[in-house]
Amino acid sequence: MNKKVQVAKYLTSDLLTATASWGLFYNYRKVFIEPQTFGTEIPLDFTPQFYLGLVFVPVFWLLLYYLTGYYNQVFRKSRLLELGQTLGTTLTGVTILFFALLLDDYVETYQHYYRLFFTLFGLHFSLTYSFRLMLTSNVIHRIHTRKLGFNTIFIGGNAKAVEMYRELNEQMLPAGFRFVGFLRIGDEENQPLAASLPELGTWQNFATVADQYKLEEVIVTIDSTQHELLSQILITLQQRTVNIWGIPDLYDLLSAYEKTNTIYGKPLFKISNGVIPVWQANLKRLIDVFFSIVALIVFSPVIFAISILIKTGSPGPVVYTQTRIGRYGKPFTIYKFRTMFRDAEKNGPALATINDLRVTPIGRFLRRTHLDEIPQFFNVIIGEMSLVGPRPERQYYLDQLVARAPHFSLLHQIRPGITSWGQIKYGYASTIDEMLERLPYDLIYLKNISLYLDFKIMIYSILEIFHQKGK
């Protein structure tokens, strides 16, 4: 089942139920509350405010659901958890609407306020959860009847993997794992799981296998004594958008990642690969898009002036494109104002240095003020970058960095940024050694990522523009 299709179903359901509940609530006010307040019947007329409410109130609800991350995971839903989530979100949303739209209603007693609040809450919750329950129950039924499954591999083919494979396959209510094979750990010839599943290579081949088989789930079954190896494997797995599970034997090692989770009766650990709460991640994305659009509008005269200066200053395009590696190791095209002469890298990749002769006169100013980064707001809008995040590198340099510091790949858990904590605290790096010296600052950001820290970094970045500290 296509995830986008399922998201569209939930979106349509939530949109229709939000519209219906607001329409019914409007009628309730006109028919029951206002006649009691004013002592006379109020004609049921549909004013412009009513139609505006039918448009903007449902949009408000969809935005709230998006921020809470409801649409992030549309297949692995629990009906009980969904009940609690819908209750909590409805309570939050109704409270906001009450204070924003209903508190100034004229009422004779405060009892009318209570009736308004709980009526809106009851209408919205009952309609929303009823339709969500139908959609979620349908998905769960398809999983239990094996009509819906998620491509899954084991990391490790040992006896523990065999035991887990058998138990998951023998469950009366299938968990939705569609096993496609396993990846070997080490050079051991004895791989008991090979009798049941095909060997797809070693765990180092995970990225290739994940793309080839469109993996959605990974179960780690390595020996609990292999601490260092487990860390290396997790670094590799977290570069892809997959759900990562660990067997009970790994609880002590994996408890730092996330608490135990039971799937349909079989205990497995879900190892979180999220570095920021869902609501903050979604709000960060909204802020990225909003400020990028505003920045492009505000800087449009500057963009026009820079374009003329670049075009008249030296032959070549105004905007320079280059392939960089982004979130989950996916390549993307980054945009920058051209600051070097044409064919600056005809002899191969070379990082910019102080007083680099390849840099044009206008390019030197653009680099010092970071104005050459303005086109990257387009990268942010289309979702390839963020305002704040580790700077993206080219594959040529990335291979060298990962060879010397495998944990560099951890930075690919988040979108790269126009500015970063490493760039603020360390500055531009002109060599591989300097990139590695800057790495701890980006790892600190990854560990402590928050909207507050993003705001702080953006303030420092603005100050850097005025101080012209770029290279």
C-alpha positions as CSV (number, residue, x, y, z in Angstrom):
1,M,0.0,0.0,0.0
2,N,1.4,3.4,-1.0
3,K,2.2,5.6,2.0
4,K,1.1,8.8,0.1
5,V,-2.3,7.2,-0.7
6,Q,-2.8,6.3,3.0
7,V,-1.8,9.8,4.1
8,A,-4.2,11.2,1.6
9,K,-7.0,9.1,3.1
10,Y,-6.3,10.3,6.6
11,L,-6.0,13.9,5.4
12,T,-9.4,13.7,3.5
13,S,-11.0,12.1,6.5
14,D,-9.7,14.7,9.0
15,L,-10.7,17.6,6.6
16,L,-14.2,16.3,6.1
17,T,-14.8,15.6,9.8
18,A,-13.4,19.0,10.9
19,T,-15.7,20.7,8.4
20,A,-18.7,18.7,9.4
21,S,-18.1,19.2,13.2
22,W,-17.7,23.0,12.8
23,G,-20.8,23.2,10.6
24,L,-22.9,21.2,13.2
25,F,-21.5,23.3,16.0
26,Y,-22.5,26.5,14.3
27,N,-26.0,25.2,13.9
28,Y,-26.0,24.2,17.6
29,R,-25.1,27.7,18.6
30,K,-27.9,29.2,16.5
31,V,-30.6,26.7,17.4
32,F,-30.0,26.1,21.1
33,I,-27.6,28.6,22.7
34,E,-28.5,32.0,21.2
35,P,-32.3,31.7,21.6
36,Q,-31.7,31.0,25.4
37,T,-29.3,34.0,25.5
38,F,-31.5,36.5,23.8
39,G,-34.9,35.2,24.7
40,T,-36.0,34.8,21.1
41,E,-35.5,32.6,18.1
42,I,-32.5,33.5,16.0
43,P,-32.9,32.9,12.2
44,L,-30.5,30.3,10.9
45,D,-28.6,32.4,8.4
46,F,-25.3,31.4,7.0
47,T,-23.1,34.5,7.3
48,P,-19.7,35.1,5.6
49,Q,-18.2,34.2,9.0
50,F,-19.8,30.8,8.8
51,Y,-18.2,30.1,5.4
52,L,-14.8,31.5,6.5
53,G,-15.0,29.1,9.5
54,L,-15.7,26.2,7.1
55,V,-12.4,27.0,5.3
56,F,-10.0,28.2,8.0
57,V,-11.0,26.0,11.0
58,P,-10.4,22.7,9.1
59,V,-7.0,24.1,7.9
60,F,-6.2,24.9,11.5
61,W,-6.9,21.3,12.5
62,L,-4.8,19.8,9.7
63,L,-1.9,22.1,10.7
64,L,-2.3,20.9,14.3
65,Y,-2.3,17.3,13.3
66,Y,0.8,17.8,11.1
67,L,2.7,19.5,14.0
68,T,1.9,16.6,16.3
69,G,3.2,14.1,13.8
70,Y,0.0,12.2,13.2
71,Y,0.7,11.7,9.5
72,N,4.3,10.6,10.0
73,Q,3.5,7.0,10.6
74,V,0.3,5.9,8.9
75,F,0.8,2.1,8.9
76,R,2.2,1.2,12.3
77,K,-0.7,2.7,14.3
78,S,-2.2,1.3,17.6
79,R,-5.9,2.0,18.0
80,L,-5.5,2.5,21.7
81,L,-2.7,5.0,21.3
82,E,-4.6,6.7,18.5
83,L,-7.5,7.1,20.9
84,G,-5.2,8.9,23.4
85,Q,-3.5,11.0,20.7
86,T,-6.9,12.1,19.2
87,L,-8.2,13.0,22.6
88,G,-5.2,15.0,23.5
89,T,-5.0,16.9,20.1
90,T,-8.8,17.5,20.2
91,L,-8.6,19.0,23.7
92,T,-5.7,21.2,22.6
93,G,-7.4,22.4,19.4
94,V,-10.8,23.0,21.0
95,T,-9.1,25.0,23.8
96,I,-7.3,27.2,21.2
97,L,-10.5,27.7,19.2
98,F,-12.5,28.5,22.3
99,F,-10.2,31.3,23.4
100,A,-9.6,32.6,19.9
101,L,-13.2,32.5,18.6
102,L,-15.8,31.8,21.3
103,L,-14.7,33.6,24.4
104,D,-16.2,36.9,23.2
105,D,-19.7,35.4,22.7
106,Y,-22.3,37.1,24.7
107,V,-23.7,34.7,27.3
108,E,-26.1,35.0,30.3
109,T,-24.2,32.5,32.4
110,Y,-20.9,30.7,32.4
111,Q,-22.8,27.5,31.9
112,H,-23.2,28.4,28.3
113,Y,-19.4,28.6,27.9
114,Y,-19.1,25.0,29.3
115,R,-21.8,23.8,26.9
116,L,-20.1,25.5,23.9
117,F,-16.7,24.0,24.8
118,F,-17.9,20.4,25.5
119,T,-20.3,20.4,22.5
120,L,-17.5,21.4,20.1
121,F,-15.1,18.9,21.8
122,G,-17.7,16.0,21.6
123,L,-18.6,16.7,18.0
124,H,-15.1,17.0,16.8
125,F,-13.6,14.1,18.7
126,S,-16.5,11.6,17.9
127,L,-16.5,12.3,14.2
128,T,-12.7,12.5,13.9
129,Y,-11.9,9.3,15.9
130,S,-14.7,7.3,14.3
131,F,-13.4,7.8,10.8
132,R,-9.8,7.3,11.9
133,L,-10.7,4.1,13.7
134,M,-12.2,2.7,10.4
135,L,-9.1,3.6,8.4
136,T,-6.7,2.2,11.1
137,S,-8.7,-0.9,11.6
138,N,-8.7,-1.6,7.9
139,V,-4.9,-1.3,7.8
140,I,-4.5,-3.6,10.8
141,H,-6.9,-6.1,9.2
142,R,-4.8,-6.1,6.0
143,I,-1.6,-6.7,8.1
144,H,-3.2,-9.6,10.0
145,T,-4.4,-11.2,6.8
146,R,-1.0,-10.8,5.2
147,K,-2.4,-8.5,2.5
148,L,-0.1,-5.7,3.7
149,G,3.5,-6.2,4.7
150,F,6.8,-4.2,5.1
151,N,10.0,-5.4,3.5
152,T,12.3,-6.5,6.3
153,I,15.8,-7.9,6.8
154,F,17.8,-9.2,9.7
155,I,21.2,-7.9,10.5
156,G,22.9,-11.1,11.5
157,G,22.1,-14.7,10.6
158,N,22.9,-16.4,13.9
159,A,20.7,-18.7,16.0
160,K,19.0,-15.7,17.7
161,A,17.9,-14.5,14.3
162,V,16.5,-17.9,13.4
163,E,14.5,-18.0,16.7
164,M,13.1,-14.5,16.1
165,Y,12.3,-15.3,12.5
166,R,10.3,-18.5,13.5
167,E,8.5,-16.7,16.3
168,L,7.4,-13.8,14.1
169,N,6.3,-16.2,11.3
170,E,4.3,-18.4,13.7
171,Q,2.3,-15.6,15.3
172,M,-1.4,-16.0,14.9
173,L,-1.7,-12.3,14.2
174,P,1.2,-11.4,11.8
175,A,3.2,-8.3,12.6
176,G,3.5,-7.2,9.0
177,F,7.1,-8.2,8.5
178,R,7.8,-9.3,4.9
179,F,11.2,-10.9,5.2
180,V,13.4,-10.6,2.1
181,G,16.7,-11.8,3.5
182,F,19.5,-11.1,6.0
183,L,22.9,-9.4,6.0
184,R,25.9,-11.3,7.4
185,I,28.0,-10.0,10.2
186,G,31.7,-10.9,10.0
187,D,33.2,-13.8,8.1
188,E,31.6,-16.7,10.0
189,E,30.6,-19.5,7.7
190,N,27.9,-20.7,10.0
191,Q,24.8,-18.7,9.3
192,P,21.8,-20.8,10.4
193,L,19.3,-18.3,9.0
194,A,20.6,-19.0,5.5
195,A,18.4,-22.2,5.6
196,S,15.3,-20.0,5.7
197,L,16.3,-16.6,4.1
198,P,18.7,-15.6,1.3
199,E,22.0,-13.9,2.3
200,L,22.1,-10.5,0.7
201,G,25.7,-9.6,1.6
202,T,27.4,-8.1,4.7
203,W,26.0,-5.4,6.9
204,Q,28.3,-2.9,5.2
205,N,26.2,-3.4,2.0
206,F,23.1,-2.1,3.9
207,A,22.6,1.1,1.9
208,T,22.6,-0.7,-1.5
209,V,20.3,-3.4,-0.2
210,A,17.9,-0.9,1.4
211,D,17.6,1.0,-1.9
212,Q,17.3,-2.2,-4.0
213,Y,14.6,-3.9,-1.8
214,K,12.9,-0.7,-0.6
215,L,13.4,-1.7,3.0
216,E,11.1,-0.4,5.7
217,E,12.1,-2.6,8.7
218,V,15.4,-3.9,10.1
219,I,15.8,-6.3,13.0
220,V,19.3,-6.3,14.7
221,T,20.2,-9.7,16.1
222,I,23.9,-9.4,16.9
223,D,25.6,-10.7,20.0
224,S,25.1,-8.4,23.0
225,T,28.9,-8.4,23.7
226,Q,29.7,-6.8,20.4
227,H,29.4,-3.2,21.7
228,E,31.6,-1.4,19.2
229,L,30.2,-3.3,16.2
230,L,26.7,-2.5,17.3
231,S,27.5,1.2,17.4
232,Q,29.0,1.0,13.8
233,I,25.9,-0.9,12.6
234,L,23.5,1.7,14.1
235,I,25.4,4.6,12.5
236,T,25.0,2.8,9.1
237,L,21.3,2.0,9.6
238,Q,20.3,5.5,10.7
239,Q,21.3,6.9,7.3
240,R,18.0,5.5,5.9
241,T,14.4,6.0,6.7
242,V,13.7,2.5,8.2
243,N,12.3,1.3,11.5
244,I,15.1,-0.3,13.5
245,W,14.3,-3.1,16.0
246,G,16.5,-4.9,18.5
247,I,15.9,-8.3,20.2
248,P,15.5,-8.5,24.0
249,D,19.1,-9.6,24.5
250,L,20.2,-6.1,23.5
251,Y,18.0,-4.3,25.9
252,D,20.8,-3.1,28.2
253,L,22.7,-1.7,25.3
254,L,19.8,-0.2,23.5
255,S,17.8,1.2,26.4
256,A,19.5,4.5,25.9
257,Y,17.7,4.8,22.5
258,E,14.1,4.0,23.4
259,K,12.0,2.0,25.8
260,T,10.9,-1.5,25.0
261,N,8.0,-1.9,22.6
262,T,5.9,-5.1,22.0
263,I,4.6,-5.8,18.5
264,Y,1.6,-8.1,18.5
265,G,3.0,-10.2,21.4
266,K,6.7,-10.4,20.5
267,P,9.0,-8.1,22.5
268,L,11.2,-6.0,20.3
269,F,13.0,-2.7,20.9
270,K,12.3,0.1,18.6
271,I,15.6,2.0,18.2
272,S,14.8,5.6,17.6
273,N,16.5,7.3,14.8
274,G,14.8,10.6,15.5
275,V,17.0,13.3,17.0
276,I,14.3,15.8,17.7
277,P,10.6,15.5,18.9
278,V,8.2,15.1,16.0
279,W,6.3,18.4,16.8
280,Q,9.6,20.3,16.8
281,A,10.8,18.7,13.6
282,N,7.5,19.6,11.8
283,L,7.5,23.1,13.3
284,K,11.2,23.5,12.2
285,R,10.2,22.6,8.7
286,L,7.3,25.1,8.6
287,I,9.7,27.8,9.9
288,D,12.3,26.9,7.2
289,V,9.8,27.3,4.4
290,F,8.2,30.5,5.8
291,F,11.5,32.3,6.4
292,S,13.0,31.1,3.1
293,I,10.1,32.5,1.1
294,V,10.2,35.8,3.1
295,A,14.0,36.0,2.6
296,L,13.8,35.5,-1.2
297,I,11.2,38.3,-1.3
298,V,13.1,40.7,0.9
299,F,16.4,39.9,-0.8
300,S,15.0,40.1,-4.4
301,P,16.6,43.6,-5.1
302,V,19.9,42.2,-3.7
303,I,19.6,39.1,-5.8
304,F,19.0,41.2,-8.9
305,A,22.1,43.4,-8.2
306,I,24.3,40.5,-7.4
307,S,23.3,38.7,-10.6
308,I,24.3,41.8,-12.7
309,L,27.6,42.1,-10.9
310,I,28.5,38.4,-11.4
311,K,27.4,38.4,-15.1
312,T,29.4,41.6,-15.9
313,G,32.4,40.7,-13.7
314,S,33.5,37.4,-15.4
315,P,32.3,34.9,-18.0
316,G,30.1,32.1,-16.7
317,P,26.7,31.4,-15.1
318,V,25.2,33.5,-12.3
319,V,24.2,30.5,-10.2
320,Y,26.7,27.7,-9.6
321,T,25.4,24.2,-9.1
322,Q,27.1,21.3,-7.4
323,T,26.1,17.8,-6.2
324,R,26.2,17.4,-2.4
325,I,25.1,14.6,0.0
326,G,22.0,15.4,2.0
327,R,19.7,13.7,4.5
328,Y,20.0,9.9,4.6
329,G,22.9,10.0,2.2
330,K,20.9,11.1,-0.7
331,P,22.6,13.4,-3.3
332,F,21.0,16.7,-4.3
333,T,21.9,19.8,-6.3
334,I,23.0,22.7,-4.2
335,Y,22.6,26.3,-5.6
336,K,25.1,29.1,-4.9
337,F,26.0,32.4,-6.5
338,R,29.1,31.8,-8.6
339,T,32.2,33.2,-6.8
340,M,35.0,31.7,-8.8
341,F,36.2,32.0,-12.3
342,R,35.0,29.4,-14.9
343,D,36.7,26.0,-14.8
344,A,38.0,26.6,-11.2
345,E,38.1,22.9,-10.6
346,K,39.3,21.6,-14.0
347,N,42.1,19.7,-12.2
348,G,39.7,18.1,-9.7
349,P,37.9,19.0,-6.5
350,A,39.7,21.6,-4.4
351,L,38.5,23.4,-1.3
352,A,38.6,27.2,-1.2
353,T,41.5,28.8,0.8
354,I,42.4,32.2,2.1
355,N,43.4,34.5,-0.8
356,D,42.3,31.8,-3.3
357,L,43.2,33.1,-6.8
358,R,40.3,31.3,-8.3
359,V,37.8,33.6,-6.5
360,T,36.5,36.6,-8.5
361,P,36.6,40.1,-7.0
362,I,32.8,40.2,-6.4
363,G,33.0,36.6,-5.3
364,R,35.4,37.5,-2.5
365,F,32.8,40.0,-1.1
366,L,30.0,37.5,-1.5
367,R,32.0,34.8,0.4
368,R,33.0,37.2,3.2
369,T,29.3,38.2,3.7
370,H,27.9,34.8,3.0
371,L,25.6,36.3,0.4
372,D,26.6,33.6,-2.0
373,E,24.4,31.3,0.0
374,I,21.2,33.1,-0.9
375,P,20.1,30.7,-3.7
376,Q,20.1,27.9,-1.1
377,F,16.8,29.2,0.2
378,F,15.4,27.4,-2.9
379,N,17.0,24.2,-1.6
380,V,15.3,24.8,1.8
381,I,11.8,25.4,0.2
382,I,11.9,22.1,-1.7
383,G,13.0,20.2,1.3
384,E,16.6,19.3,0.5
385,M,18.1,21.6,3.2
386,S,17.2,23.5,6.4
387,L,18.1,26.9,7.6
388,V,20.2,25.4,10.3
389,G,22.1,22.1,10.1
390,P,25.5,20.6,9.3
391,R,26.9,21.9,6.0
392,P,26.6,19.3,3.2
393,E,29.7,17.9,1.7
394,R,30.6,16.4,-1.7
395,Q,30.9,12.7,-2.1
396,Y,34.6,13.1,-2.9
397,Y,35.3,14.6,0.5
398,L,32.7,12.6,2.4
399,D,34.4,9.3,1.5
400,Q,37.6,10.5,3.0
401,L,35.9,11.9,6.1
402,V,33.9,8.7,6.8
403,A,37.1,6.6,6.3
404,R,38.8,8.5,9.1
405,A,35.7,9.2,11.3
406,P,32.8,6.7,10.6
407,H,30.6,8.7,13.0
408,F,30.6,11.5,10.5
409,S,27.7,9.7,8.9
410,L,25.5,10.5,11.9
411,L,25.1,14.0,10.5
412,H,23.0,12.6,7.7
413,Q,20.1,11.9,10.1
414,I,19.0,15.5,9.6
415,R,18.8,17.9,6.7
416,P,22.0,19.9,5.9
417,G,21.8,23.6,6.6
418,I,22.6,27.0,5.1
419,T,24.4,27.7,8.4
420,S,25.6,25.5,11.2
421,W,26.9,25.4,14.8
422,G,30.2,24.1,13.4
423,Q,30.5,27.0,10.9
424,I,29.7,29.5,13.7
425,K,32.1,28.1,16.3
426,Y,34.9,26.9,13.9
427,G,34.4,28.6,10.6
428,Y,35.0,27.4,7.1
429,A,37.2,24.3,6.7
430,S,39.9,24.3,3.9
431,T,41.2,20.8,4.5
432,I,40.0,17.4,5.5
433,D,41.8,17.8,8.9
434,E,39.9,21.0,9.5
435,M,36.6,19.4,8.6
436,L,37.3,16.7,11.2
437,E,38.2,19.4,13.8
438,R,34.8,21.1,13.0
439,L,32.9,17.8,13.3
440,P,32.5,17.8,17.2
441,Y,30.6,21.1,17.0
442,D,28.1,19.6,14.5
443,L,27.8,16.4,16.6
444,I,27.0,18.7,19.6
445,Y,24.3,20.3,17.6
446,L,22.9,16.9,16.6
447,K,22.8,15.8,20.2
448,N,21.2,19.0,21.4
449,I,19.1,20.0,18.4
450,S,16.2,22.3,19.3
451,L,14.3,25.3,18.0
452,Y,15.9,27.4,20.6
453,L,19.4,26.4,19.4
454,D,18.4,27.0,15.8
455,F,17.3,30.5,16.7
456,K,20.6,31.1,18.5
457,I,22.6,29.9,15.5
458,M,20.6,32.1,13.1
459,I,21.3,35.2,15.3
460,Y,25.0,34.4,15.3
461,S,24.9,33.9,11.5
462,I,23.3,37.3,11.0
463,L,26.0,38.9,13.1
464,E,28.7,37.1,11.0
465,I,27.3,38.6,7.8
466,F,27.9,42.1,9.2
467,H,31.4,41.1,10.6
468,Q,32.2,39.6,7.1
469,K,33.9,36.5,8.6
470,G,33.4,34.3,5.5
471,K,36.2,32.9,3.4
